[in-house]
């Protein structure tokens, strides 16, 4: 690749330390907002092109390279073109996966590349194996989830609502040091319709006998965690306990298979095997897990189609579940790192089924 252009993103944060803004439901925009990003090539420091408002309100500290600031009355297209052309001849242009269409149109007009390819796949090759420093940060993000569930799980009682539990979780994570939830917080049961839906905003009260599942994550210093546990309101029946034992066995089988040199699809198969052998194969409706780091979902995935060979230092979720439509569901989820002998959990919270009586 002759030139790589990245918009504000996890890839840009990884390469430069420039922190991403917290996502919002509505689109936040500045004049000339489409220019925002940085150019990279092998033989020079990055060149940032940024709207004035972004440099004023969204960035902290000195940027690691040249900065072109585009003010409101400037000719944004001309300044962007000059920065792009100034990077030298470009035969192969790489761009971030989610740059604006407007940005790409201006960029290809400016440098006239022979080929345009995705640049995020290249950066992912660098990001997917984590350093010791990254793993330390991810452990802290996992610890936030461990401590948050310890606060909230005892509150899964008759009369509580899923909405209240979501609010408790997110408040606890913030107090424990999370910048923001790493994805939409879910507190749910597997029943279809009514109060037992996956709609985390539902406000009907939990009842005795409900089986409540948690799926949530924290963000610490830009790195994500993803965590899950199951809480029973009252003593569960034998069917629930048997299903949870299968889920525990599946998580351990996946973790044991998570070694360097093994295909991700083989790890997924190992995780599924105990559940399929136990007769619940159709109720394990998803993959074992996914890569995780600066994004809560990263490549490679641990799923049936993924032929990536695992390497030491890769981090994944290990999240088997059994979801029996209309009846009950159980799940568990931890973050694990690929090590020579097996996957090592970064979470420390106990794996057992939580029963509130």
Residue frames as qw, qx, qy, qz and C-alpha x, y, z in Angstrom:
[[0.000, 0.888, 0.460, 0.000, 0.00, 0.00, 0.00],
 [0.418, 0.395, -0.013, 0.818, 1.26, 3.46, -0.88],
 [0.158, -0.296, 0.199, -0.921, -1.16, 5.45, 1.26],
 [0.296, -0.439, -0.839, 0.124, -3.56, 4.68, 4.12],
 [0.201, -0.371, 0.048, -0.905, -6.32, 7.08, 5.20],
 [0.328, -0.364, -0.841, 0.229, -8.14, 6.47, 8.49],
 [0.313, -0.670, -0.195, -0.645, -11.09, 8.36, 9.90],
 [0.295, -0.441, 0.591, -0.608, -11.46, 8.79, 13.70],
 [0.895, -0.033, -0.343, -0.282, -11.85, 5.16, 14.73],
 [0.847, -0.472, 0.239, 0.048, -10.39, 2.34, 16.80],
 [0.841, 0.294, 0.086, 0.446, -7.77, 1.86, 14.05],
 [0.227, 0.780, -0.122, 0.570, -6.67, 5.50, 14.28],
 [0.564, -0.748, 0.217, -0.275, -6.61, 5.28, 18.08],
 [0.954, -0.171, 0.140, 0.204, -4.46, 2.15, 17.91],
 [0.723, 0.396, 0.050, 0.563, -1.87, 3.73, 15.60],
 [0.223, 0.586, -0.076, 0.776, -1.75, 7.24, 17.07],
 [0.264, -0.263, -0.659, 0.653, -3.40, 7.29, 20.51],
 [0.239, -0.106, -0.091, -0.961, -6.04, 9.76, 19.30],
 [0.224, 0.207, 0.853, -0.424, -9.10, 8.82, 21.37],
 [0.096, -0.396, -0.729, -0.550, -12.39, 8.14, 19.61],
 [0.372, -0.216, 0.181, -0.884, -15.45, 10.13, 20.68],
 [0.338, 0.160, 0.859, -0.350, -18.20, 8.25, 22.49],
 [0.028, -0.271, -0.753, -0.600, -20.79, 7.18, 19.89],
 [0.320, 0.229, 0.379, -0.837, -24.17, 8.90, 19.95],
 [0.495, 0.436, 0.746, -0.090, -27.55, 7.82, 18.62],
 [0.420, 0.882, 0.186, -0.105, -27.86, 10.92, 16.42],
 [0.736, 0.312, 0.072, 0.596, -25.13, 12.07, 14.05],
 [0.287, -0.852, -0.028, 0.437, -22.94, 14.87, 15.39],
 [0.675, 0.491, 0.252, 0.490, -21.40, 17.01, 12.63],
 [0.259, -0.681, 0.061, 0.682, -19.04, 19.94, 12.08],
 [0.495, 0.820, -0.119, -0.260, -18.45, 22.08, 9.02],
 [0.463, 0.620, -0.632, -0.043, -16.06, 20.11, 6.75],
 [0.718, -0.401, 0.504, -0.264, -16.52, 17.13, 9.07],
 [0.955, 0.290, 0.048, -0.037, -15.84, 14.71, 6.19],
 [0.450, 0.731, -0.462, 0.225, -12.16, 15.73, 6.06],
 [0.521, -0.668, 0.455, -0.274, -11.43, 14.35, 9.55],
 [0.996, 0.007, 0.038, 0.084, -8.75, 11.69, 9.63],
 [0.321, -0.750, 0.501, 0.288, -5.08, 11.00, 9.07],
 [0.774, 0.558, -0.289, -0.075, -2.86, 9.93, 6.16],
 [0.672, -0.524, 0.507, 0.129, -0.16, 7.30, 6.65],
 [0.810, 0.521, -0.269, 0.006, 2.64, 6.04, 4.45],
 [0.916, -0.198, -0.174, 0.301, 5.76, 4.06, 5.35],
 [0.637, 0.213, -0.100, 0.734, 8.35, 6.80, 4.94],
 [0.022, 0.410, -0.114, 0.904, 6.94, 9.69, 6.98],
 [0.085, 0.181, 0.700, -0.686, 4.95, 10.75, 10.03],
 [0.145, 0.614, 0.771, 0.084, 1.15, 10.82, 9.76],
 [0.013, -0.106, -0.121, -0.987, -0.60, 13.92, 8.46],
 [0.070, 0.527, 0.771, -0.351, -3.89, 14.80, 10.19],
 [0.095, -0.277, -0.333, -0.896, -6.61, 16.81, 8.47],
 [0.190, -0.463, -0.787, 0.361, -9.20, 18.00, 11.00],
 [0.089, -0.796, -0.360, -0.479, -12.04, 20.52, 11.25],
 [0.085, 0.502, -0.376, 0.774, -11.23, 23.41, 13.57],
 [0.660, -0.464, 0.084, -0.585, -14.06, 22.51, 15.97],
 [0.958, -0.107, -0.264, 0.044, -12.69, 19.00, 16.40],
 [0.584, 0.295, -0.403, 0.640, -9.22, 20.26, 17.28],
 [0.156, -0.504, 0.243, -0.814, -10.76, 22.68, 19.77],
 [0.670, -0.331, 0.218, -0.628, -13.24, 20.45, 21.58],
 [0.974, -0.004, -0.073, -0.213, -12.54, 16.77, 20.84],
 [0.804, 0.310, -0.360, 0.357, -8.77, 16.33, 21.08],
 [0.545, -0.826, 0.146, 0.016, -6.41, 16.40, 24.03],
 [0.669, -0.457, 0.427, 0.403, -2.65, 16.76, 23.84],
 [0.136, 0.654, -0.500, -0.551, -0.25, 17.07, 20.94],
 [0.913, 0.333, 0.116, -0.204, -0.91, 14.98, 17.86],
 [0.657, -0.377, 0.535, 0.375, 1.90, 12.69, 16.65],
 [0.527, 0.289, 0.563, 0.567, 2.42, 14.27, 13.24],
 [0.030, 0.035, 0.205, 0.978, 1.64, 17.24, 11.00],
 [0.160, 0.578, 0.723, -0.343, -1.81, 18.81, 11.47],
 [0.002, 0.222, 0.418, 0.881, -3.85, 20.59, 8.80],
 [0.113, 0.452, 0.652, -0.598, -6.70, 22.52, 10.43],
 [0.029, 0.393, 0.622, 0.677, -9.74, 23.30, 8.26],
 [0.095, 0.262, 0.430, -0.859, -11.71, 26.30, 9.53],
 [0.426, 0.552, 0.645, -0.312, -15.36, 26.94, 8.75],
 [0.403, 0.830, 0.015, -0.384, -14.73, 29.46, 5.94],
 [0.223, -0.495, 0.728, 0.419, -11.83, 27.53, 4.40],
 [0.727, 0.346, -0.399, -0.439, -12.06, 25.60, 1.14],
 [0.736, -0.348, 0.553, -0.177, -12.15, 22.19, 2.78],
 [0.919, 0.348, 0.184, 0.032, -11.92, 20.27, -0.48],
 [0.480, 0.789, -0.301, 0.239, -8.82, 22.19, -1.57],
 [0.269, -0.694, 0.601, -0.289, -7.01, 21.74, 1.75],
 [0.862, -0.113, 0.474, -0.143, -7.88, 18.03, 1.82],
 [0.836, 0.539, 0.021, 0.099, -6.66, 17.57, -1.76],
 [0.230, 0.826, -0.447, 0.255, -3.40, 19.40, -1.03],
 [0.531, -0.526, 0.621, -0.236, -2.74, 17.17, 1.98],
 [0.917, 0.129, 0.372, -0.070, -3.49, 14.01, 0.00],
 [0.699, 0.686, -0.109, 0.169, -1.39, 15.00, -3.03],
 [0.041, -0.835, 0.490, -0.248, 1.42, 16.02, -0.70],
 [0.794, -0.349, 0.486, -0.105, 1.75, 12.41, 0.44],
 [0.150, -0.434, 0.783, 0.419, 3.29, 11.45, -2.92],
 [0.498, 0.162, -0.635, -0.568, 2.33, 9.14, -5.78],
 [0.570, -0.054, 0.676, -0.463, -0.34, 6.58, -5.00],
 [0.379, 0.115, -0.792, -0.465, -0.95, 3.41, -6.97],
 [0.491, -0.368, -0.789, -0.031, -2.64, 1.46, -4.17],
 [0.238, -0.429, 0.224, -0.842, -4.83, 3.43, -1.77],
 [0.392, -0.304, -0.850, 0.177, -6.12, 1.90, 1.47],
 [0.291, -0.449, 0.036, -0.844, -8.98, 3.44, 3.45],
 [0.231, -0.046, 0.781, -0.578, -10.72, 2.73, 6.73],
 [0.050, 0.312, 0.935, 0.159, -13.79, 0.54, 6.51],
 [0.028, -0.758, -0.640, 0.122, -16.22, 3.26, 7.55],
 [0.175, -0.247, 0.084, 0.949, -15.01, 6.50, 6.03],
 [0.428, 0.614, 0.307, -0.588, -17.66, 8.79, 4.56],
 [0.666, 0.489, 0.489, 0.280, -18.53, 8.29, 0.92],
 [0.184, 0.982, 0.013, 0.033, -17.83, 12.02, 0.46],
 [0.411, -0.740, 0.488, 0.214, -14.32, 11.52, 1.82],
 [0.694, -0.013, 0.652, 0.306, -13.62, 8.63, -0.54],
 [0.530, 0.753, 0.349, 0.173, -14.88, 10.55, -3.56],
 [0.017, 0.978, -0.205, -0.023, -12.63, 13.54, -2.81],
 [0.559, -0.566, 0.572, 0.199, -9.69, 11.26, -2.01],
 [0.716, 0.195, 0.595, 0.309, -9.84, 9.22, -5.21],
 [0.399, 0.890, 0.177, 0.136, -10.26, 12.40, -7.27],
 [0.187, -0.930, 0.308, 0.079, -7.17, 13.86, -5.60],
 [0.397, -0.559, 0.704, 0.184, -4.68, 10.97, -5.84],
 [0.738, 0.442, -0.297, -0.414, -6.18, 8.94, -8.73],
 [0.450, -0.405, 0.795, -0.029, -5.09, 5.52, -7.44],
 [0.389, 0.185, -0.800, -0.417, -4.99, 2.42, -9.60],
 [0.549, -0.281, -0.787, -0.034, -6.53, 0.36, -6.80],
 [0.368, -0.499, 0.296, -0.726, -8.56, 1.09, -3.66],
 [0.605, -0.122, -0.782, 0.080, -8.59, -1.51, -0.86],
 [0.599, -0.750, -0.172, -0.220, -9.78, -1.70, 2.72],
 [0.274, 0.604, -0.554, 0.502, -7.14, -0.61, 5.21],
 [0.632, -0.507, 0.318, -0.492, -8.83, -1.87, 8.37],
 [0.995, 0.006, -0.098, -0.007, -7.91, -5.46, 7.52],
 [0.594, 0.478, -0.396, 0.512, -4.24, -4.43, 7.53],
 [0.176, -0.573, 0.430, -0.675, -4.51, -2.68, 10.89],
 [0.878, -0.302, 0.056, -0.367, -6.42, -5.66, 12.30],
 [0.877, 0.206, -0.356, 0.248, -3.38, -7.84, 11.58],
 [0.267, 0.443, -0.481, 0.708, -1.47, -5.59, 13.99],
 [0.446, -0.424, 0.243, -0.750, -4.25, -5.29, 16.56],
 [0.856, -0.179, -0.338, -0.348, -5.37, -8.90, 16.94],
 [0.771, -0.132, -0.476, 0.402, -2.44, -10.05, 19.12],
 [0.309, -0.916, -0.058, -0.250, -2.28, -8.07, 22.33],
 [0.375, 0.496, -0.553, 0.555, 0.82, -6.90, 24.18],
 [0.440, -0.281, -0.713, 0.467, 1.28, -7.39, 27.92],
 [0.017, 0.125, 0.228, -0.965, 0.31, -3.74, 28.43],
 [0.475, -0.110, -0.404, -0.774, -2.89, -4.18, 26.43],
 [0.591, -0.255, -0.763, -0.048, -3.81, -7.33, 28.35],
 [0.256, -0.205, -0.587, 0.740, -3.34, -5.48, 31.63],
 [0.273, 0.057, 0.002, -0.960, -5.82, -2.82, 30.48],
 [0.590, -0.126, -0.599, -0.527, -8.28, -5.47, 29.27],
 [0.459, -0.227, -0.798, 0.318, -8.07, -7.23, 32.64],
 [0.001, 0.185, 0.399, -0.898, -9.06, -3.97, 34.29],
 [0.468, 0.007, -0.299, -0.832, -12.03, -3.65, 31.91],
 [0.604, -0.165, -0.763, -0.162, -13.02, -7.22, 32.80],
 [0.291, -0.166, -0.692, 0.639, -12.65, -6.44, 36.50],
 [0.282, 0.008, 0.076, -0.956, -15.20, -3.63, 36.12],
 [0.664, -0.105, -0.500, -0.545, -17.73, -6.21, 34.91],
 [0.539, -0.116, -0.788, 0.273, -16.82, -8.63, 37.71],
 [0.112, -0.137, -0.528, 0.831, -17.38, -5.94, 40.31],
 [0.402, -0.016, -0.133, -0.906, -20.56, -4.61, 38.67],
 [0.661, -0.173, -0.641, -0.350, -22.29, -8.01, 38.57],
 [0.410, -0.143, -0.744, 0.507, -21.34, -8.52, 42.23],
 [0.128, 0.105, 0.294, -0.941, -23.29, -5.34, 43.01],
 [0.518, 0.088, -0.228, -0.820, -26.29, -6.00, 40.76],
 [0.451, -0.025, -0.871, -0.192, -26.87, -9.77, 40.86],
 [0.098, -0.240, -0.819, 0.511, -28.28, -9.74, 44.42],
 [0.291, 0.305, 0.185, -0.888, -30.88, -7.21, 43.23],
 [0.418, 0.005, -0.711, -0.565, -32.44, -9.69, 40.80],
 [0.107, 0.177, 0.836, -0.509, -35.48, -10.20, 42.98],
 [0.064, 0.624, 0.756, 0.189, -39.26, -10.34, 42.50],
 [0.046, -0.906, -0.318, 0.277, -40.52, -6.85, 41.76],
 [0.259, -0.564, 0.370, 0.691, -37.33, -5.56, 40.15],
 [0.692, 0.679, 0.155, -0.190, -37.47, -4.69, 36.45],
 [0.807, 0.181, 0.220, 0.518, -34.97, -5.30, 33.71],
 [0.229, 0.841, 0.052, 0.488, -34.84, -1.56, 33.10],
 [0.480, -0.846, 0.184, -0.141, -33.84, -0.97, 36.72],
 [0.869, -0.273, 0.287, 0.297, -31.15, -3.64, 36.50],
 [0.635, 0.532, 0.167, 0.535, -29.74, -2.11, 33.31],
 [0.040, -0.910, 0.063, -0.407, -29.59, 1.28, 34.99],
 [0.712, -0.662, 0.235, 0.022, -27.90, -0.23, 38.06],
 [0.873, 0.048, 0.239, 0.423, -25.31, -2.00, 35.89],
 [0.480, 0.658, 0.101, 0.571, -24.40, 1.05, 33.84],
 [0.283, -0.902, 0.117, -0.305, -24.24, 3.28, 36.92],
 [0.821, -0.492, 0.248, 0.148, -22.02, 0.76, 38.71],
 [0.804, 0.255, 0.193, 0.500, -19.70, 0.39, 35.72],
 [0.225, 0.836, 0.000, 0.500, -19.30, 4.15, 35.47],
 [0.495, -0.821, 0.213, -0.188, -18.44, 4.44, 39.17],
 [0.884, -0.277, 0.307, 0.218, -15.97, 1.57, 38.78],
 [0.302, -0.575, 0.446, 0.616, -14.06, 3.37, 36.01],
 [0.503, 0.365, 0.687, 0.377, -15.76, 2.50, 32.72],
 [0.033, -0.172, 0.205, 0.963, -15.84, 5.34, 30.21],
 [0.623, 0.174, -0.145, -0.749, -19.02, 4.03, 28.57],
 [0.836, 0.037, 0.526, -0.153, -20.73, 0.64, 28.06],
 [0.226, -0.342, 0.729, 0.549, -18.90, -1.25, 25.30],
 [0.183, -0.215, -0.755, -0.592, -22.26, -2.09, 23.67],
 [0.547, -0.393, -0.132, -0.727, -25.97, -1.91, 24.53],
 [0.156, -0.216, 0.845, -0.464, -26.50, -3.44, 27.97],
 [0.644, -0.143, -0.551, -0.511, -28.89, -6.40, 27.92],
 [0.254, -0.094, 0.826, -0.494, -30.76, -7.95, 30.81],
 [0.643, 0.131, -0.346, -0.670, -33.23, -10.50, 29.50],
 [0.643, -0.058, 0.745, -0.170, -34.84, -13.92, 29.58],
 [0.090, -0.121, 0.815, 0.559, -35.33, -16.21, 26.60],
 [0.328, 0.521, 0.754, -0.230, -39.11, -16.22, 26.71],
 [0.166, 0.281, 0.524, 0.787, -40.87, -14.82, 23.65],
 [0.232, -0.639, -0.403, -0.613, -43.08, -11.77, 24.11],
 [0.589, -0.738, -0.327, -0.048, -44.45, -10.19, 27.26],
 [0.349, -0.901, 0.257, -0.008, -42.12, -9.12, 30.02],
 [0.749, -0.332, 0.495, 0.288, -39.65, -11.87, 29.13],
 [0.671, 0.722, 0.091, 0.144, -38.15, -10.28, 26.05],
 [0.711, -0.003, 0.001, 0.703, -34.70, -9.12, 25.05],
 [0.071, 0.799, 0.153, 0.577, -35.94, -5.53, 25.27],
 [0.495, -0.062, -0.513, 0.699, -33.74, -4.06, 27.97],
 [0.134, -0.231, 0.098, -0.959, -36.20, -1.15, 28.43],
 [0.538, -0.413, -0.634, -0.371, -39.07, -3.37, 29.52],
 [0.127, -0.418, 0.442, -0.783, -40.48, -2.33, 32.86],
 [0.819, -0.339, -0.244, -0.393, -42.75, -5.18, 33.99],
 [0.438, -0.661, 0.554, -0.252, -41.55, -6.72, 37.27],
 [0.388, 0.294, -0.874, 0.009, -39.50, -9.89, 37.52],
 [0.813, -0.334, -0.007, -0.477, -41.29, -12.80, 39.19],
 [0.583, -0.408, 0.693, -0.112, -40.32, -15.78, 41.30],
 [0.819, 0.185, 0.538, 0.071, -39.03, -18.54, 39.02],
 [0.512, 0.851, -0.095, -0.067, -37.63, -16.24, 36.31],
 [0.796, -0.158, 0.237, 0.535, -34.20, -17.02, 34.86],
 [0.163, 0.974, -0.001, -0.155, -32.46, -13.73, 34.02],
 [0.812, 0.128, 0.153, 0.548, -29.43, -13.42, 31.73],
 [0.138, -0.901, 0.089, 0.401, -26.91, -10.60, 31.67],
 [0.725, 0.314, 0.267, 0.551, -24.82, -9.45, 28.69],
 [0.029, -0.999, -0.035, 0.010, -22.82, -6.25, 29.14],
 [0.782, 0.140, -0.058, 0.604, -19.37, -4.73, 28.88],
 [0.289, -0.879, -0.037, 0.378, -17.13, -1.89, 30.04],
 [0.616, 0.662, -0.049, 0.424, -14.52, 0.34, 28.40],
 [0.559, -0.759, 0.092, 0.321, -11.25, 1.19, 30.18],
 [0.241, -0.628, 0.463, 0.578, -8.54, 3.25, 28.45],
 [0.444, 0.470, -0.446, -0.618, -10.19, 2.48, 25.10],
 [0.233, 0.149, -0.952, -0.133, -10.28, -1.32, 25.55],
 [0.688, -0.199, -0.172, -0.677, -13.52, -3.30, 25.82],
 [0.168, -0.089, 0.951, -0.244, -14.81, -6.15, 27.94],
 [0.643, -0.065, -0.416, -0.640, -17.84, -8.36, 27.30],
 [0.051, -0.160, 0.870, -0.463, -19.38, -10.37, 30.12],
 [0.645, -0.221, -0.368, -0.632, -22.36, -12.59, 30.91],
 [0.035, -0.069, 0.908, -0.411, -23.92, -14.52, 33.76],
 [0.485, -0.368, -0.631, -0.481, -27.27, -16.16, 34.60],
 [0.139, -0.139, 0.614, -0.765, -29.30, -15.44, 37.73],
 [0.363, -0.381, -0.815, -0.242, -32.24, -17.53, 38.93],
 [0.356, -0.369, 0.222, -0.830, -34.99, -15.92, 40.99],
 [0.833, -0.213, 0.307, -0.408, -35.63, -18.76, 43.40],
 [0.523, -0.293, 0.788, 0.139, -34.40, -22.32, 43.23],
 [0.470, 0.404, -0.494, -0.610, -34.22, -23.44, 39.56],
 [0.941, 0.061, 0.174, -0.282, -35.64, -26.68, 38.26],
 [0.758, -0.230, 0.533, 0.296, -33.54, -29.66, 37.22],
 [0.669, 0.598, 0.336, 0.287, -33.82, -28.76, 33.53],
 [0.102, 0.975, -0.128, 0.149, -32.27, -25.33, 34.08],
 [0.522, -0.691, 0.491, 0.091, -29.45, -26.73, 36.20],
 [0.809, 0.077, 0.515, 0.272, -28.71, -29.48, 33.65],
 [0.523, 0.788, 0.177, 0.271, -28.62, -26.92, 30.83],
 [0.114, -0.953, 0.270, -0.078, -26.30, -24.67, 32.81],
 [0.717, -0.420, 0.521, 0.197, -23.95, -27.58, 33.50],
 [0.748, 0.414, 0.398, 0.332, -23.76, -28.13, 29.72],
 [0.242, 0.944, -0.002, 0.224, -22.98, -24.45, 29.18],
 [0.439, -0.796, 0.412, 0.052, -20.19, -24.60, 31.76],
 [0.793, -0.093, 0.534, 0.278, -18.76, -27.70, 30.08],
 [0.601, 0.690, 0.277, 0.294, -18.96, -25.97, 26.70],
 [0.006, -0.978, 0.184, -0.096, -17.14, -22.89, 27.96],
 [0.577, -0.603, 0.533, 0.138, -14.36, -25.02, 29.42],
 [0.797, 0.213, 0.492, 0.277, -14.09, -27.12, 26.24],
 [0.435, 0.859, 0.109, 0.248, -13.74, -23.98, 24.14],
 [0.231, -0.914, 0.331, -0.041, -11.18, -22.52, 26.51],
 [0.749, -0.342, 0.534, 0.191, -9.15, -25.75, 26.51],
 [0.736, 0.425, 0.419, 0.320, -9.07, -25.77, 22.70],
 [0.190, 0.980, 0.013, 0.050, -7.97, -22.13, 22.46],
 [0.692, -0.462, 0.326, 0.449, -4.29, -22.72, 21.66],
 [0.137, 0.711, -0.428, -0.540, -1.81, -21.31, 19.12],
 [0.002, -0.258, 0.880, 0.398, -1.90, -23.16, 15.79],
 [0.250, 0.390, 0.877, -0.127, -5.54, -24.26, 16.09],
 [0.026, -0.361, -0.510, -0.780, -8.15, -23.04, 13.60],
 [0.291, -0.056, 0.323, -0.899, -10.81, -20.75, 15.07],
 [0.722, -0.039, -0.354, -0.593, -13.49, -22.99, 13.55],
 [0.636, -0.006, -0.757, 0.153, -12.07, -25.99, 15.45],
 [0.069, 0.017, -0.602, 0.795, -12.29, -24.08, 18.73],
 [0.534, -0.022, -0.009, -0.845, -15.91, -23.22, 17.95],
 [0.745, -0.006, -0.598, -0.296, -16.60, -26.90, 17.24],
 [0.426, 0.016, -0.776, 0.465, -15.03, -27.95, 20.54],
 [0.192, -0.017, 0.403, -0.895, -17.21, -25.46, 22.41],
 [0.653, 0.007, -0.218, -0.725, -20.39, -26.69, 20.72],
 [0.492, 0.106, -0.859, -0.092, -19.71, -30.39, 21.29],
 [0.038, -0.102, -0.842, 0.529, -20.86, -30.74, 24.94],
 [0.437, 0.267, 0.252, -0.821, -24.09, -28.90, 24.20],
 [0.626, 0.249, -0.510, -0.535, -24.79, -30.97, 21.10],
 [0.365, 0.073, -0.920, 0.126, -23.97, -34.19, 22.98],
 [0.091, 0.179, 0.711, -0.674, -26.41, -33.09, 25.68],
 [0.169, 0.545, 0.809, 0.139, -29.23, -32.76, 23.16],
 [0.022, 0.847, 0.291, -0.444, -29.37, -28.96, 23.08],
 [0.485, -0.009, 0.435, 0.759, -27.50, -28.34, 19.82],
 [0.125, 0.645, 0.518, 0.547, -30.39, -26.40, 18.19],
 [0.330, -0.898, -0.291, 0.011, -30.60, -24.19, 21.28],
 [0.490, -0.500, 0.190, 0.688, -26.97, -23.00, 20.97],
 [0.482, 0.788, 0.382, -0.031, -27.97, -20.39, 18.42],
 [0.207, 0.953, -0.220, -0.019, -24.71, -18.50, 17.85],
 [0.668, 0.475, -0.472, 0.323, -20.92, -18.84, 17.75],
 [0.707, -0.338, -0.410, 0.467, -18.58, -19.47, 20.66],
 [0.299, -0.785, -0.130, 0.527, -17.35, -15.91, 20.50],
 [0.471, 0.831, 0.088, 0.284, -15.47, -13.14, 18.76],
 [0.566, 0.151, -0.215, 0.782, -12.23, -11.23, 18.94],
 [0.282, -0.915, -0.287, -0.031, -12.24, -8.30, 21.36],
 [0.584, -0.057, -0.098, 0.804, -9.96, -5.36, 22.11],
 [0.015, -0.162, -0.021, 0.987, -10.37, -1.72, 21.15],
 [0.563, -0.077, -0.333, -0.752, -13.66, -2.84, 19.58],
 [0.648, -0.180, 0.584, -0.455, -16.05, -5.14, 21.39],
 [0.889, 0.278, 0.363, -0.007, -16.34, -7.26, 18.20],
 [0.072, 0.751, -0.544, -0.367, -13.10, -7.73, 16.28],
 [0.893, 0.333, -0.295, -0.070, -11.75, -10.21, 13.77],
 [0.364, -0.024, -0.838, -0.406, -11.13, -13.05, 13.96],
 [0.728, -0.280, 0.074, -0.622, -14.38, -14.62, 15.15],
 [0.172, -0.184, 0.959, -0.127, -14.62, -18.01, 16.86],
 [0.698, 0.332, 0.240, -0.588, -17.27, -19.40, 14.54],
 [0.839, 0.137, 0.524, 0.048, -17.84, -22.18, 12.06],
 [0.657, 0.729, 0.120, 0.150, -16.72, -20.25, 8.96],
 [0.074, -0.939, 0.335, -0.013, -13.54, -18.74, 10.46],
 [0.952, 0.163, -0.112, 0.233, -10.37, -20.46, 9.20],
 [0.068, 0.857, -0.386, 0.335, -7.90, -18.14, 10.94],
 [0.771, -0.022, -0.524, 0.361, -5.03, -19.92, 12.70],
 [0.464, -0.875, -0.116, -0.071, -4.89, -18.72, 16.29],
 [0.512, 0.470, -0.392, 0.603, -1.82, -17.02, 17.73],
 [0.504, -0.417, -0.523, 0.546, -0.68, -16.44, 21.30],
 [0.127, -0.230, -0.147, 0.953, -1.98, -13.11, 22.59],
 [0.266, -0.312, -0.537, -0.737, -5.25, -13.12, 20.66],
 [0.183, 0.102, 0.657, -0.724, -8.23, -12.27, 22.87],
 [0.337, -0.241, -0.719, -0.558, -11.75, -13.65, 22.48],
 [0.603, -0.229, 0.317, -0.695, -15.07, -14.01, 24.23],
 [0.200, -0.011, -0.979, -0.025, -16.08, -17.50, 25.33],
 [0.387, 0.052, 0.289, -0.874, -19.87, -17.26, 25.51],
 [0.204, -0.169, -0.918, -0.296, -21.89, -20.45, 25.04],
 [0.439, 0.004, 0.341, -0.831, -25.60, -20.40, 25.78],
 [0.005, 0.299, 0.940, 0.167, -28.71, -22.53, 25.65],
 [0.313, 0.151, 0.103, -0.932, -31.84, -20.60, 24.66],
 [0.085, 0.315, 0.941, 0.092, -35.01, -22.70, 24.66],
 [0.172, -0.234, -0.268, -0.918, -37.65, -20.54, 23.00],
 [0.583, -0.438, -0.322, -0.603, -40.67, -19.89, 25.15],
 [0.834, -0.391, -0.384, 0.060, -39.24, -21.65, 28.19],
 [0.555, -0.779, 0.121, 0.265, -35.85, -20.57, 29.58],
 [0.642, 0.663, -0.233, 0.306, -32.30, -19.59, 28.70],
 [0.684, -0.657, 0.125, 0.291, -28.89, -19.80, 30.36],
 [0.617, 0.695, -0.136, 0.343, -25.58, -18.24, 29.36],
 [0.621, -0.655, 0.093, 0.419, -22.08, -17.45, 30.57],
 [0.587, 0.733, -0.007, 0.344, -19.43, -15.20, 29.05],
 [0.543, -0.710, 0.166, 0.417, -15.83, -14.31, 29.87],
 [0.440, 0.835, -0.326, -0.055, -12.90, -12.84, 27.96],
 [0.891, -0.264, 0.285, 0.235, -10.02, -15.25, 27.36],
 [0.173, 0.825, -0.472, -0.257, -6.53, -14.82, 25.93],
 [0.947, 0.267, -0.180, 0.016, -4.91, -17.49, 23.75],
 [0.277, -0.751, 0.597, -0.051, -1.86, -18.96, 25.50],
 [0.254, 0.419, -0.851, -0.187, 0.34, -22.00, 24.76],
 [0.060, 0.028, 0.974, -0.216, -1.60, -24.48, 26.90],
 [0.004, 0.627, 0.776, 0.071, -5.17, -23.09, 26.65],
 [0.036, -0.714, -0.189, -0.673, -7.19, -19.93, 26.94],
 [0.334, -0.191, -0.582, 0.717, -6.69, -17.93, 30.12],
 [0.123, -0.823, -0.539, -0.130, -9.66, -16.08, 31.58],
 [0.224, 0.345, -0.162, 0.897, -9.26, -12.36, 32.15],
 [0.542, -0.552, -0.098, -0.627, -12.40, -12.34, 34.32],
 [0.160, 0.227, -0.844, 0.459, -12.31, -13.51, 37.92],
 [0.599, -0.144, 0.245, -0.748, -16.00, -13.68, 38.83],
 [0.432, -0.074, 0.890, -0.124, -17.20, -17.21, 39.75],
 [0.240, 0.086, -0.719, -0.647, -18.74, -19.26, 36.94],
 [0.038, 0.272, 0.942, -0.195, -21.47, -20.95, 38.92],
 [0.185, -0.599, -0.589, -0.510, -25.18, -20.38, 38.35],
 [0.023, -0.141, 0.412, -0.900, -26.34, -17.52, 40.60],
 [0.372, -0.506, -0.752, -0.199, -29.42, -18.39, 42.64],
 [0.118, -0.272, 0.304, -0.905, -31.24, -15.73, 44.67],
 [0.451, -0.418, -0.783, -0.095, -33.53, -17.29, 47.28]]
